[in-house]
């Protein structure tokens, strides 16, 4: 296994992308950490609170669907670095505004805008790394970005829990959930200073000089059957990750009540343990990929582990709170192929479509959280939460297996090629 070797420019790129994804994940999961406190502050309770709990999260995911397309096309037409700057401005300002909402309609608008902004961060960072690093080394870069970035979910829980204390110490008179949103926005704006040194991809600069190719034209994905199958396969590989995040973690209080957990389950704690596991899982999957010199083999192994963890999680009964949190962590570990999933998608397509694909693929998966959670909710009335989770999870894992079989191994692939 070749050891990682980074020059100064590459190290700066990885650092900027990792910090950016850290803030991205912080803001992405923050709503699920502070949703109850924030909605109660707006006067909601009971069924109304539960309804907006789901719908506001889905509005955020819908925004990410829009943003994935917007930033992806802009990345291929205007450059990867511009997307890094633009996306962070959008989601940072949206989260600061979110701290001062007074009704659910404004809350929903802020989550949509934040979702649009959040959609550009990961894709732009991964695209830059894939295009800037040597073919057998780029796996190290993407591993570092996602492993460190996943810890943003842990920090979101810690800040969400201590926001009120921070506000009191600063004499701001804000509630904890308001302070948590402001911290997320402020962290993003601070990153803009660091990103001033980020350099554009050399492959993209070369593509700018070509007059015989079209950049960022999403129609290219649908004009060729093989290319479309490759794209669809890349998307469905990631479905189990957001099944775990959107259902097993974000609805963990509902599942806990059904399986009889001995103690009170707070979704914020489940999120924290899930993202601790996700960070560990991304680290291990990145290492395994470099050792085996294969991305597909590692993803297939992770899917088997995820299937086993989902069955154990949903079929358990009368378990302790500590066991439940340990299972959230294990579920996070088993979904730690997110870095490989995004890298696989990025490596499947040429430079003139790479940003479009790398941004739209993960955000289509995030957007798929909407039908995934709606399916879970619909089936819960008939099968109960554990049974509904098993059915929905089984479909997601099965589709992911098919997706892995539908893409080519790209560990050794050269990225200097075009789609035409």
Secondary structure, DSSP 8 states (H G I E B T S, - for coil): -------HHHHHHHHHHHHHHHHHHHHHHHHHHHHHHHHHHTT--HHHHHHHHHHHHHHHHHHHHHHHHHHHHHHHHT-HHHHHHHHHHHHHHHHHHHTT--SHHHHHHHHHHHHHHHTTHHHHHHHHHHHHS-TTTHHHHHHHHHHHHHHHHHHHHHHHHHHHHHHHHHT----HHHHHHHHHHHHHHHHHHHHTT----HHHHHHHT-SSS--S-GGGGTS-HHHHHHHHHHHHHTHHHHHIIIIIITTHHHHHHHHT-BS---HHHHHHHHHHHHHHHHHHHHHHHHHHT-SHHHHHHHHHHHHHHHHHHHH--S-BHHHHHHHHHHHHHHTTTHHHHHHHHHHTS-HHHHHHHHHHHHHHHHHTHHHHHHHHHHHHHHHHHHHHHHHHHHHHHHHHHHHHHTS---TT--------
